[in-house]
């Protein structure tokens, strides 16, 4: 196929804008953006990439569009990067500036991402010619082709878009086209366009900070579970999975072309069934494609056969959404898991020499001091290898958001991922939750420390917890009150 016009794809998450993530220094290429770029190439387009991840700021994007003058720019978030779901103010500001700069260079602009799906009018009012509401892999190339045929043509036949009213015909209120079907045949998609990425820049960042290069892969889309605080603006509760052979082949090619020392599986849920993981381990072995990896899952999916297969496949660490040490909070979240399952999964992973790490969430409605202590005690007793701690964040489109919507004030997004501001009327102040977060991190660290040092840390932590308990009444918000938990006892 002959080459067509040049298309610029860009992702708008700048690590430099997020101090917490700069400190962690775990940058990954924009996976979803690169898959869309690969589809564009298959269809004959010349593709350039602007990768904001390791860029110092929007000025690099401005310079690129001024030099290359692309006809079409796709500002396409990496929807597999959990940080994009937070829709922080700084990330939104970057996207809006990039829209303005692309328009100033004469380009037609399409936008895709969680925030754009939640607030398409905002992006259209700032100059976007189209917002892709679902996956971008097929929708964006279809949009590019339509603009190639007629830059001012009617786009109403393209599914899954939000458009300025004039772009969909005479009806001023018709701003959305029909929904696009969910992409189920993931094996039909090409592998990401890794060659567009400056792999050397990533290698330098990773090896300087951690001594090895990590790279990202995704095996699924969506999540079938219904935790009521989890936003799913692109996939809903739909779930699609690549075949074990297809993923293993990507790992083989990645090993040859990029040579990472470690892989991060960016799936919301990796390996939904024991059988899939077992087949995956076999496919990797047959290709000599085993690379140590980290992935995310649920405690109730960590069965003996699944964990044994994960070990053979190269699993180094499993992050699980534990959320709380109090069963009543898990039930209120519609989590569908139990504290006993948390304990069993953690012990089983450790028995197979796989790091067991936990995501914890503070501040969910109904969480009081006893529930916070239950979370602390669970960390002390089960000794997770690491913890990631956040506070409950009301994301549009979730049951949790609707429950607290009337409590939201002027601030509806965090400035960056370290903000930890309480966006609704929680039990305690944001500063108190930051102290709790830091203490829980210290608890996990103390659990991994041997001997006299561990005992000294434990004495210090006990003193800090006693101090926090004494301060607890003064840290309660004016509206805090014991909550009657809606949905108590329901499971997902």
Secondary structure as GFF3:
##gff-version 3
##sequence-region A 1 492
A	DSSP	beta_strand	6	11	.	.	.	ID=ss1
A	DSSP	three_ten_helix	15	17	.	.	.	ID=ss2
A	DSSP	alpha_helix	19	24	.	.	.	ID=ss3
A	DSSP	alpha_helix	31	42	.	.	.	ID=ss4
A	DSSP	beta_strand	46	51	.	.	.	ID=ss5
A	DSSP	alpha_helix	58	68	.	.	.	ID=ss6
A	DSSP	beta_strand	72	76	.	.	.	ID=ss7
A	DSSP	three_ten_helix	82	86	.	.	.	ID=ss8
A	DSSP	alpha_helix	89	104	.	.	.	ID=ss9
A	DSSP	beta_strand	108	112	.	.	.	ID=ss10
A	DSSP	alpha_helix	114	118	.	.	.	ID=ss11
A	DSSP	alpha_helix	120	125	.	.	.	ID=ss12
A	DSSP	beta_strand	130	132	.	.	.	ID=ss13
A	DSSP	alpha_helix	139	149	.	.	.	ID=ss14
A	DSSP	beta_strand	161	163	.	.	.	ID=ss15
A	DSSP	three_ten_helix	165	168	.	.	.	ID=ss16
A	DSSP	three_ten_helix	186	188	.	.	.	ID=ss17
A	DSSP	three_ten_helix	194	196	.	.	.	ID=ss18
A	DSSP	alpha_helix	199	210	.	.	.	ID=ss19
A	DSSP	beta_strand	214	217	.	.	.	ID=ss20
A	DSSP	beta_strand	220	222	.	.	.	ID=ss21
A	DSSP	beta_strand	239	241	.	.	.	ID=ss22
A	DSSP	alpha_helix	244	257	.	.	.	ID=ss23
A	DSSP	beta_strand	262	265	.	.	.	ID=ss24
A	DSSP	alpha_helix	274	287	.	.	.	ID=ss25
A	DSSP	beta_strand	293	297	.	.	.	ID=ss26
A	DSSP	three_ten_helix	299	301	.	.	.	ID=ss27
A	DSSP	alpha_helix	304	313	.	.	.	ID=ss28
A	DSSP	beta_strand	315	323	.	.	.	ID=ss29
A	DSSP	alpha_helix	327	332	.	.	.	ID=ss30
A	DSSP	alpha_helix	339	351	.	.	.	ID=ss31
A	DSSP	beta_strand	355	362	.	.	.	ID=ss32
A	DSSP	alpha_helix	369	382	.	.	.	ID=ss33
A	DSSP	beta_strand	386	391	.	.	.	ID=ss34
A	DSSP	alpha_helix	399	404	.	.	.	ID=ss35
A	DSSP	three_ten_helix	405	407	.	.	.	ID=ss36
A	DSSP	alpha_helix	430	447	.	.	.	ID=ss37
A	DSSP	alpha_helix	451	475	.	.	.	ID=ss38
###
